[in-house]
Amino acid sequence: MDNTETTSSFPLSDERYRVFIEEINDGVYETDIHGNFIYFNNALCKVFGYPRGEIQRQNFAKFMDKRHARMAYDVFTKIWVTHKGFSNVIWQIVDKEGQTRIIELSAHLVRNREGKKTGFRGIARDVTERFRIQEALRESEARHQRQYEASRRAEQRAVKLLDFVPYPMVVFGLDGRVNYINPAFTEMFGWTLDELAGRLIPYVPPDLVEETGKGIELLLNGKPIRRFETKRLTKDGRVLDVAIRVAIFSKGGGNDDAELVILRDLTREKRSARKKEVLLRISTALPAYPDLENLLDYISDEIRLIMNAEVALVILLDEERNEFSYVGAAHENTATQKRIKEFRFPADRSVAGKVIRTGKPILFGDADPIVMHCKLNPFSFLPDIYFYLPFIRCVFYGIPYEPINHLL
């Protein structure tokens, strides 16, 4: 709205201005004090969508519905009272074909040479197309905003649902970076969403990287992975046997596609199955090993395999000599296995001795401070086979066993 006071006294019909007015593309008009058109150029006919004969001496209200006619009347009345014109006001009219047009209008007060108010004068532009484009853009933006908000609400509902799923779940972007993990994943693998969001999960064992890459290629080619058994690492370095289901789903297409991974821990299940298999093999193999030493060697080998250990031993205590000896041993190298069984060592200075004295299992590894001390001082404490064979690099796990009245 232009609030400057503007009046004019020259008539638009004056020959000096007629040629200029007829050449411009904007509609130029002049009305009497009642709003009846007394002069206008040809461009106004195009703007209004009426021939000249149907505009001349007609009131502006003829070209509007009642609501917009009332709005126009109020505007012209304000100009009449305040002597202040306006510009760039949007009005809505109806053309000869009954179609709605959007008009951008300006109007100012007209006075004659004596200063008497005689009517109104201004410019009109048809901005229907521009208005429709702007409306379409606003509607499109509003529609996209509604869709975005609906998508966000759906995503929030989905996240709340996934939070209650008991199986570990991960949502990756197609670049392999984490968008979401549920609490079950944190419970099993140790990482939180804050630690992984936007990052790669370092849970694929090095020897399975190629296998994982081939699986991703299948996914990108539209083939979901229904069930695939493999291994994954936890944050603290444990290796878990897992079953994986993977699918690509779309959150809107294109770059919004994501990868949903569902995992199930098979570690205990597989361990239990392996134990049952070992016990079955041992029970069925008993008749084939009448000699105790050979039987203990066989059992040790089964234990070594099921625990994926380098060596497994059965140690017997000679109570008269207070010494330990290896009556059952298993190692992939036959010569090493034979050498192990030649050792005898004091019961009071050995790992096995500590297990016997306490009646409790013991677990330690190469980095354990007591192991480092004993390797430097092999006769100070616990000088058993673990220290006499320096090429054995593994975690030691000793378990007491008491058949009736003797500890093994």
C-alpha positions in Angstrom: 0.0 0.0 0.0 1.4 3.4 -1.0 0.3 6.0 1.6 1.6 9.0 -0.2 -0.9 11.7 -1.1 -1.2 11.7 -4.9 -3.7 13.6 -7.1 -3.8 14.4 -10.8 -5.5 17.1 -12.8 -4.6 16.2 -16.4 -7.1 14.1 -18.3 -5.9 10.7 -19.7 -7.9 11.3 -22.9 -5.6 14.3 -23.7 -4.0 13.6 -27.1 -0.6 14.3 -25.6 -0.8 11.2 -23.4 -3.1 9.0 -25.4 -0.4 7.5 -27.7 1.9 6.7 -24.8 -0.9 5.1 -22.8 -2.0 2.9 -25.6 1.5 1.6 -26.2 2.1 0.2 -22.7 1.2 -3.3 -21.7 -0.3 -2.4 -18.3 -4.0 -1.5 -18.2 -4.5 2.2 -17.5 -8.0 3.3 -16.3 -9.9 6.3 -14.9 -13.2 6.2 -13.1 -15.7 8.8 -11.9 -16.4 9.3 -8.2 -18.8 6.3 -8.3 -16.3 3.9 -9.7 -17.7 3.9 -13.3 -15.0 3.5 -16.0 -14.8 6.7 -18.1 -11.5 6.0 -19.8 -9.1 3.0 -20.2 -6.6 1.8 -22.7 -6.8 -1.4 -24.8 -4.5 -3.2 -22.4 -7.1 -3.0 -19.7 -9.6 -4.9 -21.9 -7.1 -7.7 -22.1 -6.5 -7.6 -18.3 -10.2 -7.7 -17.5 -11.1 -10.2 -20.3 -13.9 -8.0 -21.7 -14.3 -6.1 -24.9 -14.2 -2.3 -24.7 -18.0 -1.9 -25.1 -18.7 -4.0 -22.1 -16.4 -2.0 -19.8 -17.2 1.6 -20.8 -19.3 3.3 -18.2 -19.6 0.1 -16.2 -19.0 0.1 -12.5 -16.0 -1.8 -11.2 -18.3 -3.9 -9.0 -19.7 -5.6 -12.2 -16.5 -7.5 -12.6 -16.3 -8.9 -9.0 -18.3 -11.1 -6.7 -20.0 -9.3 -3.8 -17.3 -9.9 -1.3 -14.5 -8.5 -3.5 -16.7 -5.7 -4.7 -17.2 -4.6 -1.0 -13.4 -4.8 -0.4 -12.8 -2.6 -3.5 -15.5 -0.1 -2.4 -13.8 0.2 1.1 -10.4 0.8 -0.5 -11.7 3.6 -2.8 -13.6 5.1 0.0 -10.4 5.3 2.1 -8.6 7.0 -0.8 -11.5 9.5 -1.1 -11.4 10.3 2.6 -7.6 10.3 3.2 -6.5 11.5 -0.2 -3.8 8.8 -0.1 -3.4 6.3 -2.9 -2.4 2.7 -2.9 -0.5 0.3 -5.2 0.2 -3.4 -5.6 -3.1 -4.5 -4.0 -4.3 -7.9 -5.1 -7.9 -8.1 -6.3 -9.9 -11.0 -7.7 -12.3 -10.5 -10.7 -14.3 -12.7 -13.0 -13.8 -12.4 -16.8 -16.4 -12.7 -19.6 -15.8 -16.5 -19.7 -16.6 -16.8 -16.0 -12.9 -17.5 -15.2 -11.3 -16.0 -12.1 -8.4 -13.6 -12.7 -6.0 -12.1 -10.2 -5.4 -8.4 -10.7 -2.7 -6.3 -9.2 -4.1 -2.8 -8.9 -3.0 0.7 -8.0 -5.4 3.8 -7.6 -5.0 7.4 -6.8 -7.4 10.4 -6.4 -8.1 12.6 -9.4 -8.9 16.4 -9.1 -9.8 18.9 -11.8 -8.1 22.2 -12.3 -10.2 23.8 -9.6 -9.1 21.1 -7.1 -12.4 19.3 -7.0 -12.3 15.5 -6.6 -13.5 14.0 -9.8 -12.7 10.3 -9.6 -9.9 7.7 -9.5 -7.0 6.7 -11.8 -4.6 3.8 -11.7 -2.9 0.9 -13.3 -4.0 -2.8 -13.5 -1.9 -5.9 -14.3 -3.1 -9.5 -14.8 -0.9 -11.5 -12.4 -3.1 -14.6 -12.5 -0.3 -16.9 -13.8 2.2 -15.5 -11.4 -0.3 -15.9 -8.5 -1.1 -19.5 -9.5 2.6 -20.4 -9.7 3.1 -18.9 -6.3 0.1 -20.7 -4.9 1.2 -23.9 -6.5 4.6 -23.4 -5.0 3.2 -22.7 -1.5 0.9 -25.7 -1.8 3.8 -27.9 -2.9 5.9 -26.7 0.0 3.0 -27.2 2.4 2.4 -30.7 0.9 6.1 -31.6 1.2 6.1 -30.3 4.8 3.0 -32.4 5.6 4.6 -35.4 4.0 7.9 -34.8 5.9 6.1 -34.4 9.2 4.0 -37.6 8.5 7.3 -39.4 7.6 8.9 -38.2 10.8 6.0 -39.3 12.8 6.0 -42.7 11.1 9.8 -43.0 11.7 9.4 -42.1 15.4 6.7 -44.8 15.7 9.0 -47.3 14.0 11.9 -46.4 16.2 9.7 -46.9 19.3 8.6 -50.2 18.0 12.2 -51.3 17.1 13.3 -50.3 20.6 11.2 -53.1 22.0 12.3 -55.8 19.5 14.4 -58.4 21.5 16.8 -59.0 18.6 19.7 -56.7 17.7 18.7 -54.4 14.8 20.7 -51.9 12.8 19.6 -49.4 10.1 22.5 -48.5 7.8 22.6 -45.9 5.0 23.7 -47.3 1.7 27.1 -45.9 2.4 27.4 -48.4 5.3 27.1 -45.8 8.1 24.8 -46.3 11.0 21.5 -44.4 11.2 20.0 -46.4 14.1 20.7 -49.3 16.5 18.2 -50.6 19.0 18.9 -51.3 22.7 19.1 -55.1 22.0 22.1 -54.4 19.7 23.8 -52.3 22.5 23.1 -55.1 25.0 24.7 -57.8 22.8 27.6 -55.9 21.1 28.4 -53.1 23.6 28.3 -50.0 21.3 25.7 -47.3 21.9 23.9 -45.2 19.2 25.9 -42.1 20.3 29.1 -44.0 19.6 28.1 -45.3 16.1 25.7 -42.8 14.6 27.1 -41.7 11.2 30.0 -44.2 11.5 30.9 -47.7 10.3 30.6 -50.5 12.8 34.0 -52.3 13.3 32.3 -55.6 14.0 33.2 -57.6 10.8 36.2 -60.0 11.5 39.1 -59.3 9.1 38.8 -62.7 7.4 35.1 -62.1 6.7 35.4 -58.7 5.0 35.3 -60.2 1.5 32.3 -62.4 2.4 30.4 -59.4 3.7 31.2 -57.3 0.6 29.6 -60.0 -1.6 26.5 -60.0 0.6 26.2 -56.2 0.2 26.4 -56.6 -3.6 23.5 -59.1 -3.6 21.5 -56.6 -1.6 22.2 -53.8 -4.0 21.0 -56.0 -6.8 17.7 -56.4 -5.1 18.2 -59.8 -3.4 17.3 -59.8 0.3 19.3 -62.0 2.6 16.8 -64.2 4.4 19.2 -66.0 6.7 23.0 -66.1 6.8 25.2 -67.5 9.5 28.5 -65.8 10.1 30.5 -64.2 12.9 30.7 -60.7 14.3 32.9 -59.0 16.9 31.7 -57.2 20.0 33.1 -54.0 21.4 35.3 -55.9 23.9 36.7 -58.2 21.2 34.6 -61.3 21.7 33.6 -63.3 18.6 29.9 -64.2 18.3 28.2 -66.7 16.0 25.3 -64.9 14.6 22.4 -65.4 12.1 21.8 -62.3 9.9 18.7 -61.2 7.9 19.2 -58.2 5.7 16.9 -56.2 3.4 16.9 -52.8 1.6 13.9 -50.6 2.3 13.0 -47.2 1.0 12.1 -44.2 3.1 11.3 -42.1 0.0 13.4 -43.3 -2.8 16.9 -42.5 -4.1 19.3 -41.5 -1.5 16.8 -42.2 1.3 17.1 -46.0 0.8 18.5 -47.8 3.8 19.6 -51.2 4.9 17.9 -53.1 7.7 20.0 -55.7 9.5 18.5 -58.1 12.1 20.9 -60.3 14.0 20.5 -63.3 16.4 23.2 -64.6 18.7 23.8 -68.3 18.0 27.0 -68.5 20.1 25.4 -70.4 23.0 23.2 -72.5 20.7 26.2 -73.6 18.6 28.4 -74.1 21.7 25.7 -76.3 23.2 25.3 -78.2 20.0 29.1 -78.8 19.8 29.2 -80.0 23.4 26.4 -82.5 22.7 28.3 -83.7 19.6 31.5 -84.1 21.6 29.8 -85.9 24.4 28.1 -88.2 21.9 31.4 -88.9 20.1 33.2 -89.6 23.4 30.5 -91.9 24.7 30.4 -93.9 21.5 34.2 -94.0 21.3 34.8 -95.4 24.8 34.9 -99.0 23.8 37.6 -98.2 21.2 40.0 -96.9 23.9 40.5 -99.5 26.6 43.8 -97.9 27.6 43.3 -95.0 30.0 46.1 -92.9 28.6 44.8 -93.2 25.0 41.3 -92.4 26.2 42.4 -89.3 28.0 44.4 -88.2 24.9 41.2 -88.6 22.8 39.1 -86.7 25.3 41.7 -83.9 25.5 41.7 -83.6 21.7 37.9 -83.3 21.6 38.1 -80.6 24.3 40.9 -78.8 22.4 38.8 -78.7 19.2 35.6 -77.6 20.9 37.4 -74.7 22.7 39.5 -73.9 19.6 42.5 -74.1 21.9 46.2 -74.8 21.0 46.6 -77.5 23.6 44.4 -79.4 26.1 45.8 -81.4 29.0 44.7 -83.8 31.7 47.0 -83.5 34.8 47.1 -86.2 37.5 48.5 -85.6 41.0 50.9 -88.1 42.5 50.1 -87.5 46.1 53.2 -89.6 47.4 55.7 -87.4 45.4 53.5 -84.3 45.5 54.0 -84.0 41.7 51.9 -83.5 38.7 52.2 -85.3 35.4 50.4 -85.1 32.1 48.6 -88.3 31.4 46.4 -86.9 28.7 47.4 -84.3 26.2 46.3 -83.0 22.8 48.3 -80.9 20.4 48.2 -80.6 16.6 51.9 -81.5 16.6 52.5 -85.1 17.6 56.2 -84.5 18.7 55.1 -81.6 21.0 52.3 -83.7 22.4 54.8 -86.5 23.3 57.2 -84.0 24.8 54.5 -82.5 27.0 53.8 -85.9 28.5 57.4 -86.2 29.7 57.1 -83.4 32.1 56.6 -83.7 35.9 56.6 -80.7 38.2 56.0 -79.8 41.9 52.4 -79.5 42.9 53.1 -76.6 45.2 54.5 -74.4 42.5 52.2 -74.6 39.5 49.0 -73.4 38.1 47.5 -76.9 38.5 48.6 -76.8 42.2 46.7 -73.6 42.7 43.6 -75.0 41.1 43.9 -78.1 43.4 44.5 -76.0 46.5 41.6 -73.6 45.9 39.2 -76.0 44.2 38.4 -73.2 41.8 39.0 -72.7 38.0 41.7 -70.2 37.0 42.0 -68.2 33.9 44.8 -66.0 32.7 46.6 -65.0 29.4 50.0 -63.9 28.1 49.5 -60.3 29.2 48.6 -61.3 32.8 51.2 -59.7 35.2 51.7 -63.0 37.0 52.5 -64.7 33.7 55.0 -62.1 32.7 56.7 -62.5 36.1 56.9 -66.2 35.8 58.3 -66.2 32.3 61.1 -64.0 33.7 61.5 -66.1 36.9 60.2 -69.5 35.9 61.0 -71.2 39.2 59.5 -68.5 41.5 55.9 -69.6 41.1 53.7 -71.8 38.8 56.5 -73.3 36.7 54.4 -75.8 34.7 54.2 -76.7 31.0 52.8 -73.2 30.1 56.2 -71.7 30.8 58.5 -74.5 29.7 57.0 -74.4 26.1 57.3 -70.7 25.1 55.9 -71.3 21.7 52.5 -72.0 23.2 50.7 -68.7 23.1 47.2 -69.0 24.4 44.9 -68.3 27.3 45.2 -70.8 30.1 42.0 -72.2 31.7 42.4 -74.7 34.5 39.4 -76.6 35.9 39.5 -78.9 39.0 37.8 -82.3 38.7 37.2 -84.7 41.7 36.2 -88.3 40.8 35.2 -89.8 44.2 38.3 -88.9 46.2 41.1 -87.8 43.8 41.5 -84.4 42.2 42.5 -84.2 38.6 
